[in-house]
Amino acid sequence: MTKLLVVETSPRGDHSISRNMTRRFVAEWRAAHPDGEVVHRDLMETHLQFISAPWLQAYFTPPEQHSPEMKAELSLSDELVGELLACDHLVIATPVYNYNVPAVLKAWIDSIVRKGLTLGFDGKGLVVGKTATVLMASGGVYTEGSPIRDRDIATQYLRLVLGVIGITDVTVVAGGGAKAVDMRETTMEGFIGTLQPEIGSAAA
């Protein structure tokens, strides 16, 4: 059975452009994979913590030497890694804040890049044979030909970190100019409709 892991990051609920992009993507994916399974990971409800000294101590201690406290420190990270390793297709839906990803998404990334689990001790990625789609909503437009193309840090960062853990088949659906929805220059449905061809292709 094909499994889709959807990681969502926006705090805006129904008003979120990236979450509405996700809904369209999942609908298209279900149509293309009627027997598939969808796993949702909403980072706004996950209570992720930033990496701390106790977490790092547990991380650098061999598993067979873990104390109960160390196991507790890594328990959420272990759960998130398990979700990633079990999926066939990863979707990351995110807004762009000040040219980069939200802090909660960075916290998720810090939790799933784990030596011996997703990254080999030789530096090679262990999460192979999977595809990824990034659904990105940004106020600015950073696609080819844009005068602010060099500010597209979020896309570069996500491609880099996914490649590091072994996911090189990455499609980015760039929802640039999303502020038009908030400024009521277009409707949510109208904006998502302009991205339909890319979303449908990525979900097929």
N, C-alpha and C positions, 0 to 999 in steps of 0.2 A: 504494500500500500504506500502510495506517495504521500509524504508528509510535508506540510508547509508550516514554517515557524514565522509568525508575524510579531515583530518587535515595534511597539508604538511608544512615542516619547512626548507628544504634545500635551500640555495641561489644559487645552481649550475645549475639550469635549466635542459637542456637535458643531461648534464654531471653528474647529480646526480644519485647515485645508488638507494637511497631510493625513489626518484620520479619514476624511472624505475620499481622498485618493485611495486609501487602503480599502475602504468599503467597495469601491468600484473594482479594485484589483482582485479582492477576494471573491467577489461575485463572478468575475471573468474566470478566475482560477478554478472555482468550483464547477463552472460549466465545462471547462476543459478537462477536469479531473473529478468526475462524479463520485468516484470511490475513494478520493483522497481525504486526508485528515488535516484539519487546520488547528494549530496550537497558537493561542494568543498570549503574548507576554506584554502586559501594559506596565511600562516602567514607572508611571505615575502612581501605581498601586503596589509596587514591589518593595518599597522602603529600602532602596539601595543606600549603602553608606559609602563614603569615600574611603579609599585605601588608608588604613591606619597602621601604627606600629605593631599591634597584636596580630593583625591580618598578615603583615609581612613576615613576622616571626613564624607564623604557621606555614606560610607559603614556602619559606626557605628551610623548613624542617622536614626530613623524610617522613612520608606518611606513616610508616611503622612506628615512628617515635611521637606521633601526635598525642597530646593530652586531650581530655574531653573538651577543654576550653579551646584548644586549637581546632578541633573538629567542628566546634560550634562556629568559630570565626569563618571557616571555609564552607559551611553548609549551604549557604545561598549560592555562592560561587559554583559549588559542585552541581547544584540543581540547574543553574543557568547553562553550564557547560554541557550537562546531559541533554538539555533541550536542543542545543545547537548540534551536537553530534548525532542526535536521532533524526534530524530533519533532512529532507532532500533539497528543499528550496527555502532560503532565508529571505525575508522581506524586512527591511528597516524603513520605517516611515518616520520622517523627522522634519521639523522646521529648521531654519537656519537662524541662529542668533549671533549677530556681530561677526558674520562671515564663517562661523564654525558651528559645530553640533552643540546641542544643549548639554549642560553638565551631567544630567542623568544618563544620557547616552554614553558619554565618556566613562561614567562610573560602570555601566554595563560592560563596555569594552575592557576596562581594567579588570573586571571580574571573569571574563571569558578567555582572555589571553593567558593561558596557564602552561608553563613548562611541563612537559611530560603528558599533557592532555590534549591541548590544541596546538602546541608549538614544541617541536622536537628539541632535545638538548643540543642538537647540531644546528639549530636555527631554522630548520625546514618546517613548513606548516604541515600539520597533521589532519586538518579538516579538508580532505580532498574529495573530489567527485560530487561536489555540490554546486548549486548556482545561487546567486544572490541578486535581489532587486532592491535598489534604494529609491524610495518615493520621497522626494525632497520638495518642500514648499519654502520659497524665499521671496522676500520683498523685492530684491534686486534680480536682474537677469544676468546670468553668468555664462550663458552658452556661447558657442563659437561666434565670433564677430562682435561680441559685446565689448564696449570700451572698459568695462571693469572685469573682464575675463580673468585677470590675474588675482582677483580677490576670491576666487572659487576654492577656498581652503577646505570647506566641508567635504566636497566631492573628492578632492585629492586625498584627504585624510582617510576617508572611509575606504576608498580603493586601496590605499596603502595598507591599512591595518587588516583588511580582509585578505589581501594578498599575502601578508606575513603569515597568517594562520592557514593558508592553503586555498582560499577561495579566490580564484582568478576570473571566473566567468561571472562578471558583475555588470548589470544593466542599471543605468541611472535614468529615472524619469524626472526631469527637472521642471518643477512647477514654478518657474520664475515669474515675477510680476504678480505674486499672490496677494499683494497689498490691495490690488484692485477690488478684491472681494470685500475687504474691510472698509474700503472707501466707497463702497456701493456703486462702483463703476461697472460692475458685472455681478451676476448672481453666482452662488457657489456651484449650482448645477451647470451654469454656462462655462465657468472656468474649468471645472473637471471635464466637461465635454470636449474642450480643446485638447486635453491630454489623453482622450480615449484611445486613439490609435496606438500610442506608445504603451499605455497601460495594458491594452488588450494583447499586444504583441509580447510584452514581458510575461504575461500570465499564461499564454498559450502553451 
